[in-house]
Amino acid sequence: MNQINRYVEGLETQRKRIMDFAANAPRLLEGTPYEVINLTGDSGLDLDYYLYNLGRARAAGLEMLDSFVDPPEIVVALDKLDNAIPLMRPTRNALSHIDDSGRLDRIGWFSSMVEFEDDGRRRTLVDPRYEHHDAAMTFCGELIAYCRGIIRS
């Protein structure tokens, strides 16, 4: 349970850093309909660490499946997380298992991690600012609740 709390702390810390950087970043074309946030000074490390912590939290859920013989609460929690952030696993795997495949060639780091498509559109992979973060916190909360139930019994 302590380890899951560490993942929660890591997710919250990285999210705050990402949000603070974006809130204080300079605006380009400020006051016009084309105003954008200039995130060019952001290394993307906070987003990488956010994704690593998210992957570790998911791995803790998988370990709980093995240790406690597929408890339905954890099966459902993992399913909800995977449905809420469907591209988290392949994105994290590409970051943590570096190869020469070019899997990251179309990835952009902003306040979220996106993939650029051929037609110029972007697809959100992981966004710690909104629903993805809510899903991560709910997932971790469900893991902690399950652990507390085991401890009490």
Contact map, one row per residue, 1 for C-alpha under 8 A:
111110000000000000000000000000000000000000000000000000000000000000000000000000000000000000000000000000000000000000000000000000000000000000000011001100000
111111000000000000000000000000000000000000000000000000000000000000000000000000000000000000000000000000000000000000000000000000000000000000000000000000000
111111100000000000000000000000000000000000000000000000000000000000000000000000000000000000000000000000000000000000000000000000000000000000000000000000000
111111110000000000000000000000000000000000000000000000001001000000000000000000000000000000000000000000000000000000000000000000000000000000010011000000000
111111111000000000000000000000000000000000000000000000000000000000000000000000000000000000000000000000000000000000000000000000000000000000010001000000000
011111111100000000000000000000000000000000000000000000000000000000000000000000000000000000000000000000000000000000000000000000000000000000000000000000000
001111111110000000000000000000000000000000000000000011011000000000000000000000000000000000000000000000000000000000000000000000000000000000000000000000000
000111111111000000000000000000000000000000000000000000000000000000000000000000000000000000000000000000000000000000000000000000000000000010010000000000000
000011111111100000000000000000000000000000000000000000000000000000000000000000000000000000000000000000000000000000000000000000000000000000000000000000000
000001111111110000000000000000000000000000000000110010000000000000000000000000000000000000000000000000000000000000000000000000000000000000000000000000000
000000111111111000000000000000000000000000000000010011000000000000000000000000000000000000000000000000000000000000000000000000000000000000000000000000000
000000011111111100000000000000000000000000000000000000000000000000000000000000000000000000000000000000000000000000000000000000000000000000000000000000000
000000001111111110000000000000000000000000000000000000000000000000000000000000000000000000000000000000000000000000000000000000000000000000000000000000000
000000000111111111000000000000000000000000000110110000000000000000000000000000000000000000000000000000000000000000000000000000000000000000000000000000000
000000000011111111100000000000000000000000000110010000000000000000000000000000000000000000000000000000000000000000000000000000011000000000000000000000000
000000000001111111110000000000000000000000000000000000000000000000000000000000000000000000000000000000000000000000000000000000000000000000000000000000000
000000000000111111111000000000000000000000000100000000000000000000000000000000000000000000000000000000000000000000000000000000000000000000000000000000000
000000000000011111111100000000000000000000000110000000000000000000000000000000000000000000000000000000000000001000000000000000000000000000000000000000000
000000000000001111111110000000000000000000000000000000000000000000000000000000000000000000000000000000000000001000000000000000001000000000000000000000000
000000000000000111111111000000000000000000000000000000000000000000000000000000000000000000000000000000000000000000000000000000000000000000000000000000000
000000000000000011111111100000000000000001000000000000000000000000000000000000000000000000000000000000000000000000000000000000000000000000000000000000000
000000000000000001111111100000000000101000000000000000000000000000000000000000000000000000000000000000000000001000000000000000000000000000000000000000000
000000000000000000111111100000000000000000000000000000000000000000000000000000000000000000000000000000000000000000000000000000000000000000000000000000000
000000000000000000011111110000000000000000000000000000000000000000000000000000000000000000000000000000000000000000000000000000000000000000000000000000000
000000000000000000001111111000000000111000000000000000000000000000000000000000000000000000000000000000000000000000000000000000000000000000000000000000000
000000000000000000000001111100000000111000000000000000000000000000000000000000000000000000000000000000000000000000000000000000000000000000000000000000000
000000000000000000000000111111000011110000000000000000000000000000000000000000000000000000000000000000000000000000000000000000000000000000000000000000000
000000000000000000000000011111000011110000000000000000000000000000000000000000000000000000000000000000000000000000000000000000000000000000000000000000000
000000000000000000000000001111110111000000000000000000000000000000000000000000000000000000000000000000000000000000000000000000000000000000000000000000000
000000000000000000000000001111110111000000000000000000000000000000000000000000000000000000000000000000000000000000000000000000000000000000000000000000000
000000000000000000000000000011111010000000000000000000000000000000000000000000000000000000000000000000000000000000000000000000000000000000000000000000000
000000000000000000000000000011111110000000000000000000000000000000000000000000000000000000000000000000000000000000000000000000000000000000000000000000000
000000000000000000000000000000111110000000000000000000000000000000000000000000000000000000000000000000000000000000000000000000000000000000000000000000000
000000000000000000000000000011011111000000000000000000000000000000000000000000000000000000000000000000000000000000000000000000000000000000000000000000000
000000000000000000000000001111111111100000000000000000000000000000000000000000000000000000000000000000000000000000000000000000000000000000000000000000000
000000000000000000000000001111000111110000000000000000000000000000000000000000000000000000000000000000000000000000000000000000000000000000000000000000000
000000000000000000000100111100000011111000000000000000000000000000000000000000000000000000000000000000000000000000000000000000000000000000000000000000000
000000000000000000000000111100000001111110000000000000000000000000000000000000000000000000000000000000000000000000000000000000000000000000000000000000000
000000000000000000000100110000000000111111000000000000000000000000000000000000000000000000000000000000000000010000000000000000000000000000000000000000000
000000000000000000000000000000000000011111100000000000000000000000000000000000000000000000000000000000000000000000000000000000000000000000000000000000000
000000000000000000000000000000000000011111100000000000000000000000000000000000000000000000000000000000000000000000000000000000000000000000000000000000000
000000000000000000001000000000000000001111111000000000000000000000000000000000000000000000000000000000000000010000000000000000000000000000000000000000000
000000000000000000000000000000000000000111111100000000000000000000000000000000000000000000000000000000000000000000000000000000000000000000000000000000000
000000000000000000000000000000000000000001111111000000000000000000000000000000000000000000000000000000000000110000000000000000000000000000000000000000000
000000000000000000000000000000000000000001111111100000000000000000000000000000000000000000000000000000000000000000000000000000000000000000000000000000000
000000000000011011000000000000000000000000111111110000000000000000000000000000000000000000000000000000000000000000000000000000000000000000000000000000000
000000000000011001000000000000000000000000011111111000000000000000000000000000000000000000000000000000000000101110000000000000010000000000000000000000000
000000000000000000000000000000000000000000011111111100000000000000000000000000000000000000000010000000000000000000000000000000000000000000000000000000000
000000000100010000000000000000000000000000001111111110000000000000000000000000000000000000000000000000000000000000000000000000000000000000000000000000000
000000000110011000000000000000000000000000000111111111000000000000000000000000000000000000000000000000000000000000000000000000010000000000000000000000000
000000000000000000000000000000000000000000000011111111100000000000000000000000000000000100010000000000000000000000000000000001000000000000000000000000000
000000000000000000000000000000000000000000000001111111110000000000000000000000000000000000010000000000000000000000000000000000000000000000000000000000000
000000100110000000000000000000000000000000000000111111111000000000000000000000000000000000000000000000000000000000000000000000000000000000000000000000000
000000100010000000000000000000000000000000000000011111111100000000000000000000000000000000000000000000000000000000000000000000000000000100000000000000000
000000000000000000000000000000000000000000000000001111111110000000000000000000000000000110010000000000000000000000000000000000000000000000000000000000000
000000100000000000000000000000000000000000000000000111111111000000000000000000000000000000000000000000000000000000000000000000000000000000000000000000000
000100100000000000000000000000000000000000000000000011111111100000000000000000000000000000000000000000000000000000000000000000000000000000010000000000000
000000000000000000000000000000000000000000000000000001111111110000000000000001000000000000000000000000000000000000000000000000000000000000000000000000000
000000000000000000000000000000000000000000000000000000111111111000000000000000000000000000000000000000000000000000000000000000000000000000000000000000000
000100000000000000000000000000000000000000000000000000011111111100000000000000000000000000000000000000000000000000000000000000000000000000000000000000000
000000000000000000000000000000000000000000000000000000001111111110000000010001000000000000000000000000000000000000000000000000000000000000000010000000000
000000000000000000000000000000000000000000000000000000000111111111000000000001000000000000000000000000000000000000000000000000000000000000000000000000000
000000000000000000000000000000000000000000000000000000000011111111100000000000000000000000000000000000000000000000000000000000000000000000000000000000000
000000000000000000000000000000000000000000000000000000000001111111111100010000000000000000000000000000000000000000000000000000000000000000000000000000000
000000000000000000000000000000000000000000000000000000000000111111111110011000000000000000000000000000000000000000000000000000000000000000000000000000000
000000000000000000000000000000000000000000000000000000000000011111111100000000000000000000000000000000000000000000000000000000000000000000000000000000000
000000000000000000000000000000000000000000000000000000000000001111111100000000000000000000000000000000000000000000000000000000000000000000000000000000000
000000000000000000000000000000000000000000000000000000000000000111111110000000000000000000000000000000000000000000000000000000000000000000000000000000000
000000000000000000000000000000000000000000000000000000000000000111111110000000000000000000000000000000000000000000000000000000000000000000000000000000000
000000000000000000000000000000000000000000000000000000000000000111111111011000000000000000000000000000000000000000000000000000000000000000000000000000000
000000000000000000000000000000000000000000000000000000000000000010011111111000000000000000000000000000000000000000000000000000000000000000000000000000000
000000000000000000000000000000000000000000000000000000000000000000000111111100000000000000000000000000000000000000000000000000000000000000000000000000000
000000000000000000000000000000000000000000000000000000000000000000000011111110000000000000000000000000000000000000000000000000000000000000000100010000000
000000000000000000000000000000000000000000000000000000000000100110000111111111000000000000000000000000000000000000000000000000000000000000000110010000000
000000000000000000000000000000000000000000000000000000000000000010000111111111100000000000000000000000000000000000000000000000000000000000000000000000000
000000000000000000000000000000000000000000000000000000000000000000000001111111110000000000000000000000000000000000000000000000000000000000000000000000000
000000000000000000000000000000000000000000000000000000000000000000000000111111111000000000000000000000000000000000000000000000000000000000100110000000000
000000000000000000000000000000000000000000000000000000000100110000000000011111111100000000000000000000000000000000000000000000000000000000100000000000000
000000000000000000000000000000000000000000000000000000000000000000000000001111111110000000000000000000000000000000000000000000000000000000000000000000000
000000000000000000000000000000000000000000000000000000000000000000000000000111111111000000000000000000000000000000000000000000000000001000100000000000000
000000000000000000000000000000000000000000000000000000000000000000000000000011111111110000000000000000000000000000000000000000000000001100100000000000000
000000000000000000000000000000000000000000000000000000000000000000000000000001111111110100000000000000000000000000000000000000000000000000000000000000000
000000000000000000000000000000000000000000000000000000000000000000000000000000111111110000000000000000000000000000000000000000000000000000000000000000000
000000000000000000000000000000000000000000000000000000000000000000000000000000011111110000000000000000000000000000000000000000000011001000000000000000000
000000000000000000000000000000000000000000000000000000000000000000000000000000001111111100000000000000000000000000000000000011000001001000000000000000000
000000000000000000000000000000000000000000000000000000000000000000000000000000001111111110000000000000000000000000000000000010000000000000000000000000000
000000000000000000000000000000000000000000000000000000000000000000000000000000000000111111100000000000000000000000000000000011000000000000000000000000000
000000000000000000000000000000000000000000000000001000100000000000000000000000000100111111110000000000000000000000000000000011000000000000000000000000000
000000000000000000000000000000000000000000000000000000100000000000000000000000000000011111111000000000000000000000000000000000000000000000000000000000000
000000000000000000000000000000000000000000000000000000000000000000000000000000000000001111111100000000000000000000000000000000000000000000000000000000000
000000000000000000000000000000000000000000000000000000000000000000000000000000000000001111111110000000000000000000000000000010000000000000000000000000000
000000000000000000000000000000000000000000000000001100100000000000000000000000000000000111111111000000000000000000000000000000000000000000000000000000000
000000000000000000000000000000000000000000000000000000000000000000000000000000000000000011111111100000000000000000000000000000000000000000000000000000000
000000000000000000000000000000000000000000000000000000000000000000000000000000000000000001111111111000110000000000000000000000000000000000000000000000000
000000000000000000000000000000000000000000000001000000000000000000000000000000000000000000111111110000010000000000000000000000000000000000000000000000000
000000000000000000000000000000000000000000000000000000000000000000000000000000000000000000011111110000000000000000000000000000000000000000000000000000000
000000000000000000000000000000000000000000000000000000000000000000000000000000000000000000001111111000000000000000000000000000000000000000000000000000000
000000000000000000000000000000000000000000000000000000000000000000000000000000000000000000000111111100000000000000000000000000000000000000000000000000000
000000000000000000000000000000000000000000000000000000000000000000000000000000000000000000000100111111000000000000000000000000000000000000000000000000000
000000000000000000000000000000000000000000000000000000000000000000000000000000000000000000000000011111000000000000000000000000000000000000000000000000000
000000000000000000000000000000000000000000000000000000000000000000000000000000000000000000000000001111100000000000000000000000000000000000000000000000000
000000000000000000000000000000000000000000000000000000000000000000000000000000000000000000000000001111111000000000000000000000000000000000000000000000000
000000000000000000000000000000000000000000000000000000000000000000000000000000000000000000000100000011111100000000000000000000000000000000000000000000000
000000000000000000000000000000000000000000000000000000000000000000000000000000000000000000000110000001111110000000000000000000000000000000000000000000000
000000000000000000000000000000000000000000000000000000000000000000000000000000000000000000000000000001111110000000000000000000000000000000000000000000000
000000000000000000000000000000000000000000000000000000000000000000000000000000000000000000000000000000111111000000111000000000000000000000000000000000000
000000000000000000000000000000000000000000000000000000000000000000000000000000000000000000000000000000011111100011110000000000000000000000000000000000000
000000000000000000000000000000000000000000000000000000000000000000000000000000000000000000000000000000000111110011110000000000000000000000000000000000000
000000000000000000000000000000000000000000010010000000000000000000000000000000000000000000000000000000000011111111000000000000000000000000000000000000000
000000000000000000000000000000000000001001010000000000000000000000000000000000000000000000000000000000000001111111000000000000000000000000000000000000000
000000000000000001100100000000000000000000000010000000000000000000000000000000000000000000000000000000000000111110000000000000111000000000000000000000000
000000000000000000000000000000000000000000000010000000000000000000000000000000000000000000000000000000000000111111000000000111111000000000000000000000000
000000000000000000000000000000000000000000000010000000000000000000000000000000000000000000000000000000000011111111100000000111100000000000000000000000000
000000000000000000000000000000000000000000000000000000000000000000000000000000000000000000000000000000000011110111110000011111000000000000000000000000000
000000000000000000000000000000000000000000000000000000000000000000000000000000000000000000000000000000000111000011111000011110000000000000000000000000000
000000000000000000000000000000000000000000000000000000000000000000000000000000000000000000000000000000000111000001111101111000000000000000000000000000000
000000000000000000000000000000000000000000000000000000000000000000000000000000000000000000000000000000000100000000111111111000000000000000000000000000000
000000000000000000000000000000000000000000000000000000000000000000000000000000000000000000000000000000000000000000011111100000000000000000000000000000000
000000000000000000000000000000000000000000000000000000000000000000000000000000000000000000000000000000000000000000001111100000000000000000000000000000000
000000000000000000000000000000000000000000000000000000000000000000000000000000000000000000000000000000000000000000011111110000000000000000000000000000000
000000000000000000000000000000000000000000000000000000000000000000000000000000000000000000000000000000000000000000011111111000000000000000000000000000000
000000000000000000000000000000000000000000000000000000000000000000000000000000000000000000000000000000000000000001111001111100000000000000000000000000000
000000000000000000000000000000000000000000000000000000000000000000000000000000000000000000000000000000000000000001111000111110000000000000000000000000000
000000000000000000000000000000000000000000000000000000000000000000000000000000000000000000000000000000000000000111100000011111100000000000000000000000000
000000000000000000000000000000000000000000000000000000000000000000000000000000000000111100100000000000000000000111100000001111100000000000000000000000000
000000000000000000000000000000000000000000000000001000000000000000000000000000000000101100000000000000000000000111000000000111110001000000000000000000000
000000000000000000000000000000000000000000000000000000000000000000000000000000000000000000000000000000000000001110000000000111111111100000000000000000000
000000000000001000000000000000000000000000000010010000000000000000000000000000000000000000000000000000000000001100000000000001111111100000000000000000000
000000000000001000100000000000000000000000000000000000000000000000000000000000000000000000000000000000000000001100000000000000111111100000000000000000000
000000000000000000000000000000000000000000000000000000000000000000000000000000000000000000000000000000000000000000000000000000111111110000000000000000000
000000000000000000000000000000000000000000000000000000000000000000000000000000000001000000000000000000000000000000000000000000111111111000000000000000000
000000000000000000000000000000000000000000000000000000000000000000000000000000000001100000000000000000000000000000000000000001111111111100000000000000000
000000000000000000000000000000000000000000000000000000000000000000000000000000000000000000000000000000000000000000000000000000111111111110000000000000000
000000000000000000000000000000000000000000000000000000000000000000000000000000000000000000000000000000000000000000000000000000000111111111000000000000000
000000000000000000000000000000000000000000000000000000000000000000000000000000011001100000000000000000000000000000000000000000000011111111100000000000000
000000000000000000000000000000000000000000000000000001000000000000000000000000001000000000000000000000000000000000000000000000000001111111110000000000000
000000010000000000000000000000000000000000000000000000000000000000000000000000000000000000000000000000000000000000000000000000000000111111111000000000000
000000000000000000000000000000000000000000000000000000000000000000000000000000000000000000000000000000000000000000000000000000000000011111111100000000000
000000000000000000000000000000000000000000000000000000000000000000000000000011011000000000000000000000000000000000000000000000000000001111111110000000000
000110010000000000000000000000000000000000000000000000001000000000000000000000000000000000000000000000000000000000000000000000000000000111111111000000000
000000000000000000000000000000000000000000000000000000000000000000000000000000000000000000000000000000000000000000000000000000000000000011111111100000000
000000000000000000000000000000000000000000000000000000000000000000000000110010000000000000000000000000000000000000000000000000000000000001111111110000000
100100000000000000000000000000000000000000000000000000000000100000000000010010000000000000000000000000000000000000000000000000000000000000111111111000000
100110000000000000000000000000000000000000000000000000000000000000000000000000000000000000000000000000000000000000000000000000000000000000011111111100000
000000000000000000000000000000000000000000000000000000000000000000000000000000000000000000000000000000000000000000000000000000000000000000001111111110000
000000000000000000000000000000000000000000000000000000000000000000000000110000000000000000000000000000000000000000000000000000000000000000000111111111000
100000000000000000000000000000000000000000000000000000000000000000000000000000000000000000000000000000000000000000000000000000000000000000000011111111100
100000000000000000000000000000000000000000000000000000000000000000000000000000000000000000000000000000000000000000000000000000000000000000000001111111110
000000000000000000000000000000000000000000000000000000000000000000000000000000000000000000000000000000000000000000000000000000000000000000000000111111111
000000000000000000000000000000000000000000000000000000000000000000000000000000000000000000000000000000000000000000000000000000000000000000000000011111111
000000000000000000000000000000000000000000000000000000000000000000000000000000000000000000000000000000000000000000000000000000000000000000000000001111111
000000000000000000000000000000000000000000000000000000000000000000000000000000000000000000000000000000000000000000000000000000000000000000000000000111111
000000000000000000000000000000000000000000000000000000000000000000000000000000000000000000000000000000000000000000000000000000000000000000000000000011111
